Amino acid sequence: MAIPVLLWGAAAALGATGVVKGLEAIGNQSKAQDIGERAERLYKRKRRQLDEVRDETNDELEALGRLKMEIGANQIAHVVSVLNQSKKTKSYLKDFQSVIDVDDLKEMEAMTQQSLELESGLLQGTITGALVGFGVYGTIPLVATASTGTAIASLSGAAATNATLAWLGGGSLAAGGFGMTGGMLALGGIVAGPALAVAGFVMAGKAEEALTQAHEYSAEIDEAVAQFGLIEESLKGLQENAREISKTLSILVEKFESVKVASYNDPNLITMLSIGKAIKTIINTPIMEKDGSPVLGIKHKCSGYLNFT
């Protein structure tokens, strides 16, 4: 029996619609894949860039910590040694409280002890992570532990940086502290990546749904990249602070060595003590706020300690 012409027409129309829908679906799938892959490439490129800045920051902080350690074990230790030459040191210091007092001396003694412990630990390979804390803040207990219970001093690299900065910020977020919030998240790589991989929406059952997911994915990438930018800015701010502190300490050490005396009876003692106290203050000047952002005005603070003749 012949099929009515009307049915033939309907079948042809339906077939044409199916072809159009099929082509549209293929096009949407292709668009979804293109959008997703472009977003992924952007994410990976920016993440590599951020990782480089993170590593540079880690190196800057560790280098500053090492410099502080060396100064504590040498120039600060020398001040302590000269002042402790006399059994009447305490009464002697009363005459020079405008320069240095007993509390300053105690702090210097503690700084010297910590520097020597750090130095010894580095030689034995048992202390690595504490240098970062020394760079960021100054004095930091060598017995401090990460939120995992591991001694910070025994950690190394990025893990040491993460734990130290979290400790300085009041503990991990889980423990109710500030943690490595704001810019410092980058040091731990704790920036949430996209939740959905490209393959996830390319293989979606519905092409339109895949395209929607691709756009959502791209928006997530844009948000993460924006966070990367803010974090990178914070890290570079930390680097700048670390370099400023390092430069100031180097200048003060040079001046210290130019007036260095070995006796508390030497007329240049006051000048040496003044520079020594300035060095101690700069060593203990924090370069990072508790919220993880770099301290502002470090250069201005440092400039006030460079006016020694």
PLY file of the C-alpha trace (Angstrom):
ply
format ascii 1.0
element vertex 309
property float x
property float y
property float z
element edge 308
property int vertex1
property int vertex2
end_header
0.00 0.00 0.00
1.41 3.35 -0.95
2.23 5.83 1.81
0.19 9.02 1.51
2.10 12.02 0.18
1.16 13.97 3.32
2.97 11.49 5.53
5.99 11.59 3.28
6.07 15.37 3.74
5.74 15.09 7.50
8.49 12.53 7.67
10.79 14.71 5.59
10.07 17.75 7.76
10.76 15.76 10.94
13.96 14.45 9.46
15.09 17.95 8.58
14.32 19.14 12.10
16.34 16.26 13.47
19.29 17.16 11.30
19.13 20.79 12.42
18.91 19.78 16.08
21.74 17.38 15.60
23.95 20.00 13.99
23.01 22.49 16.71
23.91 19.96 19.40
27.25 19.26 17.74
27.89 22.99 17.54
27.04 23.51 21.21
29.28 20.64 22.24
32.11 22.12 20.20
31.55 25.59 21.71
31.45 24.10 25.19
34.74 22.34 24.62
36.40 25.46 23.19
35.21 27.60 26.10
36.36 25.04 28.64
39.76 24.48 27.07
40.46 28.21 26.78
39.52 28.66 30.42
41.74 25.76 31.47
44.72 27.14 29.56
44.23 30.51 31.25
43.98 28.89 34.68
47.12 26.79 34.21
49.12 29.72 32.85
48.13 32.02 35.71
48.68 29.28 38.26
52.22 28.66 37.00
52.86 32.40 37.18
51.55 32.52 40.74
53.63 29.50 41.73
56.74 31.27 40.49
55.93 34.33 42.60
55.20 32.06 45.57
58.57 30.36 45.24
60.32 33.72 44.90
58.57 34.92 48.06
59.55 31.78 49.93
63.19 32.34 48.92
63.09 36.02 49.95
61.66 35.19 53.38
64.13 32.41 53.96
67.05 34.61 52.88
65.92 37.36 55.26
65.60 34.81 58.06
69.14 33.61 57.38
70.46 37.19 57.44
68.73 37.87 60.75
70.15 34.65 62.15
73.69 35.61 61.12
73.32 39.10 62.62
71.95 37.68 65.86
74.86 35.27 66.13
77.43 38.00 65.38
76.61 41.69 65.88
73.87 41.21 68.49
75.96 38.58 70.25
78.88 41.02 70.33
76.76 43.70 72.03
75.69 41.16 74.64
79.28 40.04 75.18
80.60 43.59 75.68
77.82 44.57 78.08
78.27 41.39 80.08
81.98 42.03 80.57
81.28 43.96 83.73
79.64 42.45 86.78
78.08 45.88 87.23
76.38 45.80 83.86
72.90 46.46 85.25
73.93 49.53 87.21
76.06 50.64 84.28
73.10 50.44 81.92
71.06 52.72 84.14
73.30 55.55 83.03
72.49 54.87 79.40
68.80 53.97 79.38
68.24 56.50 76.63
70.29 54.15 74.45
69.76 50.67 75.82
68.30 49.22 79.00
68.16 45.92 80.85
65.08 44.77 78.92
66.87 45.46 75.64
69.79 43.40 76.84
67.51 40.50 77.78
65.89 40.59 74.36
69.30 40.62 72.72
70.40 37.66 74.79
67.30 35.75 73.72
67.86 36.73 70.09
71.47 35.59 70.26
70.45 32.27 71.79
67.82 31.67 69.13
70.21 32.59 66.33
72.81 30.18 67.65
70.22 27.42 67.93
69.07 28.07 64.38
72.65 28.08 63.15
73.39 24.82 64.91
70.18 23.24 63.65
70.94 24.21 60.06
74.38 22.66 60.28
72.83 19.44 61.57
70.02 19.57 59.02
67.34 19.47 61.71
65.98 23.00 61.35
64.83 24.54 58.10
61.32 25.92 58.45
62.05 28.30 61.30
64.06 30.59 59.02
60.88 31.70 57.28
59.30 32.69 60.59
62.44 34.56 61.57
62.25 36.41 58.26
58.57 37.30 58.56
58.54 38.40 62.15
61.79 37.99 64.04
61.62 35.94 67.18
59.55 32.79 66.80
59.71 29.81 69.19
61.60 26.92 67.65
59.16 24.58 69.38
56.18 26.01 67.48
54.13 23.35 65.75
51.96 23.27 62.67
48.24 22.54 62.91
49.12 18.92 62.11
51.26 18.69 65.24
54.52 18.59 63.28
57.32 20.83 64.54
57.63 23.80 62.19
61.40 23.80 62.56
61.57 20.33 61.01
59.61 21.28 57.90
61.10 22.65 54.72
60.21 24.59 51.59
56.62 25.61 50.97
55.34 23.36 53.77
57.50 25.25 56.25
56.29 28.58 54.91
52.66 27.52 55.10
52.92 26.28 58.66
54.98 29.22 59.87
52.68 31.85 58.41
49.62 30.06 59.74
51.24 29.91 63.18
52.11 33.61 63.07
48.51 34.32 62.09
47.18 32.63 65.21
46.88 29.06 64.03
45.04 27.30 61.28
41.56 28.37 60.24
40.24 25.07 61.57
41.63 25.96 64.97
39.91 29.32 64.92
42.97 31.36 64.02
43.56 33.66 61.11
45.42 31.00 59.20
47.07 31.97 55.93
44.18 34.15 54.89
44.16 36.68 52.09
47.29 36.71 50.00
49.05 33.97 51.96
46.69 31.31 50.64
48.95 31.11 47.61
51.87 29.86 49.66
49.90 26.75 50.50
48.33 26.41 47.08
44.94 26.62 48.79
43.20 28.50 46.03
40.15 26.52 45.02
40.42 25.35 41.45
37.50 24.88 39.08
35.08 22.27 40.31
34.29 20.78 36.90
36.79 19.50 34.37
36.23 20.11 30.67
35.53 16.43 30.07
32.71 16.64 32.58
30.53 18.96 30.56
31.74 17.93 27.09
30.33 14.49 27.80
27.07 15.88 29.15
23.94 14.22 27.82
22.43 17.50 26.66
24.36 19.85 24.45
22.63 22.95 25.79
23.44 21.87 29.33
27.07 21.35 28.34
27.25 24.88 26.95
25.74 26.31 30.14
28.20 24.37 32.27
31.07 25.56 30.08
30.12 29.20 30.66
29.81 28.56 34.42
33.20 26.86 34.39
34.74 29.81 32.56
33.26 32.18 35.15
34.82 30.10 37.95
38.16 30.31 36.19
37.84 34.09 35.89
37.12 34.34 39.61
40.09 32.15 40.51
42.38 34.15 38.23
41.18 37.36 39.88
42.11 35.84 43.26
45.49 34.91 41.84
46.04 38.56 40.96
45.26 39.74 44.49
47.42 37.02 46.00
50.30 37.80 43.68
50.08 41.46 44.68
50.27 40.49 48.36
53.22 38.20 47.77
55.11 40.87 45.87
54.38 43.25 48.74
55.95 40.75 51.12
58.96 40.45 48.86
59.37 44.21 48.79
59.14 44.38 52.58
61.69 41.59 52.96
64.11 43.34 50.61
63.68 46.65 52.46
64.38 45.03 55.83
67.36 43.17 54.37
68.81 46.34 52.83
68.36 48.28 56.07
69.97 45.55 58.16
72.93 45.34 55.78
73.52 49.11 56.03
73.23 49.04 59.82
75.61 46.09 60.09
78.17 47.94 57.98
77.87 50.97 60.27
78.04 48.75 63.34
81.27 47.17 62.15
82.78 50.61 61.46
82.37 51.63 65.13
82.63 48.21 66.74
84.37 48.23 70.13
85.48 45.40 72.37
85.29 47.17 75.74
82.51 48.95 77.61
85.07 51.62 78.50
85.57 52.60 74.87
84.20 56.08 74.00
82.55 54.67 70.87
80.45 52.29 72.96
77.36 54.55 72.92
77.36 54.74 69.14
77.74 50.97 68.85
74.94 50.39 71.35
72.64 52.76 69.47
73.22 50.96 66.20
72.91 47.59 67.93
69.54 48.55 69.36
68.38 49.77 65.95
69.42 46.43 64.45
67.48 44.58 67.13
64.38 46.68 66.43
64.56 46.12 62.67
65.05 42.37 63.15
61.84 42.28 65.18
59.86 44.44 62.78
57.10 42.26 61.29
56.59 42.44 57.55
53.23 40.66 57.48
49.90 41.49 59.12
47.85 38.80 60.85
45.44 38.74 57.94
48.27 37.70 55.64
48.72 41.05 53.91
52.08 42.85 53.80
52.66 45.50 56.46
52.42 48.99 54.98
55.04 51.70 55.44
58.03 49.42 56.04
60.35 51.69 54.04
59.33 54.70 56.13
59.87 52.77 59.36
63.30 51.62 58.24
64.46 55.07 57.11
64.25 56.39 60.65
66.98 53.96 61.76
69.54 54.92 59.13
70.50 58.32 60.52
73.65 57.24 62.34
76.90 58.99 61.57
0 1
1 2
2 3
3 4
4 5
5 6
6 7
7 8
8 9
9 10
10 11
11 12
12 13
13 14
14 15
15 16
16 17
17 18
18 19
19 20
20 21
21 22
22 23
23 24
24 25
25 26
26 27
27 28
28 29
29 30
30 31
31 32
32 33
33 34
34 35
35 36
36 37
37 38
38 39
39 40
40 41
41 42
42 43
43 44
44 45
45 46
46 47
47 48
48 49
49 50
50 51
51 52
52 53
53 54
54 55
55 56
56 57
57 58
58 59
59 60
60 61
61 62
62 63
63 64
64 65
65 66
66 67
67 68
68 69
69 70
70 71
71 72
72 73
73 74
74 75
75 76
76 77
77 78
78 79
79 80
80 81
81 82
82 83
83 84
84 85
85 86
86 87
87 88
88 89
89 90
90 91
91 92
92 93
93 94
94 95
95 96
96 97
97 98
98 99
99 100
100 101
101 102
102 103
103 104
104 105
105 106
106 107
107 108
108 109
109 110
110 111
111 112
112 113
113 114
114 115
115 116
116 117
117 118
118 119
119 120
120 121
121 122
122 123
123 124
124 125
125 126
126 127
127 128
128 129
129 130
130 131
131 132
132 133
133 134
134 135
135 136
136 137
137 138
138 139
139 140
140 141
141 142
142 143
143 144
144 145
145 146
146 147
147 148
148 149
149 150
150 151
151 152
152 153
153 154
154 155
155 156
156 157
157 158
158 159
159 160
160 161
161 162
162 163
163 164
164 165
165 166
166 167
167 168
168 169
169 170
170 171
171 172
172 173
173 174
174 175
175 176
176 177
177 178
178 179
179 180
180 181
181 182
182 183
183 184
184 185
185 186
186 187
187 188
188 189
189 190
190 191
191 192
192 193
193 194
194 195
195 196
196 197
197 198
198 199
199 200
200 201
201 202
202 203
203 204
204 205
205 206
206 207
207 208
208 209
209 210
210 211
211 212
212 213
213 214
214 215
215 216
216 217
217 218
218 219
219 220
220 221
221 222
222 223
223 224
224 225
225 226
226 227
227 228
228 229
229 230
230 231
231 232
232 233
233 234
234 235
235 236
236 237
237 238
238 239
239 240
240 241
241 242
242 243
243 244
244 245
245 246
246 247
247 248
248 249
249 250
250 251
251 252
252 253
253 254
254 255
255 256
256 257
257 258
258 259
259 260
260 261
261 262
262 263
263 264
264 265
265 266
266 267
267 268
268 269
269 270
270 271
271 272
272 273
273 274
274 275
275 276
276 277
277 278
278 279
279 280
280 281
281 282
282 283
283 284
284 285
285 286
286 287
287 288
288 289
289 290
290 291
291 292
292 293
293 294
294 295
295 296
296 297
297 298
298 299
299 300
300 301
301 302
302 303
303 304
304 305
305 306
306 307
307 308
